[in-house]
């Protein structure tokens, strides 16, 4: 605001006290109002800094809220347990939107130990080295493999199989290049809604599900 004041100060000849012009005062009041009342500011969720060495890229707010609301809809009226594999952004937004949802975050980055018992250390290279009580315990599973390699997706698919209850809802966020592999390994179909990241990654990402979301998420993309 210093530059604004320098350009828009009028001086009263009587006492030489600087006063903001009416235009500058209106601009200042608008700035303060936006800072205090902006819905975007109120709806942001604080996250730790991305660590690119761990291939961490957080979703933008629209993506996080859209996927979180979809998970909440899937859990509606049930006591479903949710597993978030390598997607801490989603965990944070889920807990903000509905704190009552039972969510477990599986993550390699131990900074997320701040989530207490909701955190489980996870290394995709050891896909089934998880607590035995987690086996076949989850009705909704969302996964965001850290790398776009076939090997990484194959190992994450093993983890999904370990965690899944029969007829579990599966959501996978990964690159378009994994479309065929996602169908082969997990029977997933791409949705019209396309996830985006705050860092504006160059790769095109997709959201895949093993169930038809109907009108949500734009529905399944029709085969051409």
N, C-alpha and C positions, 0 to 999 in steps of 0.2 A: 504493500500500500504506500510505501515511501515515494515511489515515482509518481503515483497518482496525486499525492498531496503537493509535491513540488510543482506540478503543472497547473494545479487548480486552486491555489491559495489567493484569496483577495484580502487586501489590507484595509482596515478601517482607519480613516484619517484622524479620528478622534483619539484613539488610545493605542494605535499601532499594533493591536492584538491581531494575530493571523486568524482568519476565518475561512472555512471551506465554502466554496461557491455552492449554490443550490444544486448544480449538476454533480459536483464531486460528492456532496453529502448524500444525494440520492443513490449514487453508485456505491458508496460505502455502506449505506443501509441495506442495499440489495445484496452485497457481498456477505454481510453478517447474517442476513436472513437465510441465504442459501447454505451457509456453513452450519447453521443451527437446525434447519428444517429439511435438508435434502434427503429424500427417501433412499437414494443410492448410498449416501454415507451411512445411514442407519442400518441398511441391510447388508453391508459388507461384513465378512467374517475374517478375523485376524488369523494369519497363517505364518508359519516360520518361513524364512527365506529359502527359495529354491536352491538346491545344490545340484548344479548341472553335472557334477562328477558322478552323481547317482542317477542321472537321467531323470531328474525331477522337473516337471513342468506342470504348474497348477492350472486347473480349469479356470476359465473366466466365470464371472458371477452367473450369467445366464445359463451356462452349461451346468454348473454345480446345482443351481436351484431347480432346473428342469429335471435332472436325473434324481435329485433328492426327493422331489415331489412325486416322481414315478415310483420310487421305492416306498414312500409313505403310502401311496395308493395301493400298492401290492400287499402291504402289511395291514391295511384297514380292516378292522373287525377281527383280527387274528392276533396270536401271540408269536408271530414269526420272528425268528432270529435272523439278523442280517450280517453277512461277512463282507467286508470291504478289503479286497486284495490290492495293495499298493496304490490306493486312491485316498490319501488323507484329506484332500479337498472335499470329497464327497462326505466323508465321516463328519467333518466339521459342520458342513451345512445341514446334514441330517440331524445332528444333535441340536442345532439351532432351530430348525423348523419344527421338530417334534422330539423333545428330550426324552420322551417315554419309549422311543424305539430302541430295541436291544440291538446294539451294533458292536461288532468286533473288528478292529483295524489290524490287518496283518501287514507289517511294514519292516523293511530292513533298517531304516533310519531310526536310531534309538532316541532322537530328540522327541519322538512321539510317545516316549514313555510317560510324558506329562499327562497322558490320558488314562493313566492308572491301569486298572484291570481290563479296560477296553482295548489295551494294546497287547499284541502278540508279536514277538520278533519273528520275521519271515525272510528266508533266503530262497529265492525261486530255484536256485541250483540244488536245493534239497527239498523238493516239493511236498514231501509227506512227513517231514520232521516237525510235527506239530503236536500239541497236547492231545492225548487220546480222547479226552472229553469233547473235542471239537469234531471228531469223526462223524459224518452224516448228521450233523446237528443244525444245519442252516437251510432255511426255506428260500431265502433270497441271497444271491451271491453276485456281487459286482466286482469285476476285475479290470485292472488297467496295467497290463504287463509293461515293465519298465523299458523293454527294448522291442524293436520291430523285427526281430529274427524269428524264424520258424521254430528254432530250438527253445527260445524263451516261451513262446506260446504253448508249445507242447508240454513244457514243465508246469506252466500255470494251469493248463487243462488237467494235469494230474492232481494238482492241489484242489481244483474245483470238484473233481470227482471224489476226493477225500472228504470234502466238507459237505457235499450236497445230500439233502434228504431226497427221497423219491419225488419226482415231479417238481423239483425246485425251479424257481425262476432264476434264469441266468442273464446277466447283462455284461457285455464286454465292450470296453472302449479301447480301440486300437486303430492302427493305420488301415487305410483302404487296401493296402497291399496284402493284408492278411485275410481278405474276404473269403477266398476259397478255402484256406486252411481253417478258418473259424467254422465254416460250414461242415468241413470234413471231420474235425475233431469233436465239435460240440453241438452240431446241428443248429447253428445260429444263422439268422437272417438280418440284413442291414435295415435299419430304420431310416426314414427320411430325415429326421432331425440329425444334424451333424454337430458333434461336440467341437468346441474351440478352447484354446488355451490363452491365458493372459499374455504369454510371451510371443504369440503370433507365429507359431511354428510353420515351417514350409510344407511339411507333410500333411496330406489330407487325412483327417481322422473320421472314423465312423463309430456309431453305436449299434451293436448287434444284440439281438435277443433270441431266446429259444421259445418265445411265446408271442402271439399276435397281440400287440398293444392296442389294437382297434384304432380309435381316433387320437390316442395319446402318442406322443413322440412323432407325430406325422404319419403313424402307421408304418407297416413294412413297405419297403421299396419294391415296386413291381418289377418282375423280371422282364428284360427287354427282348 
